[in-house]
């Protein structure tokens, strides 16, 4: 019996099932998730944190949090 357990431990793990799509729990989360999906579908790249800060600064007339 111990030999059988050892064989299972060394066997390759089964292939992983694809993760289910994220399910937001709040109305705001659902709205933001739908917006994200539209942006991804359009081919527009998502902003990373640095790009997001730059976008906010541009909308504020070039002023960022670091300038305050």
Secondary structure as GFF3:
##gff-version 3
##sequence-region A 1 68
A	DSSP	alpha_helix	2	10	.	.	.	ID=ss1
A	DSSP	alpha_helix	27	42	.	.	.	ID=ss2
A	DSSP	alpha_helix	49	59	.	.	.	ID=ss3
A	DSSP	three_ten_helix	65	67	.	.	.	ID=ss4
###
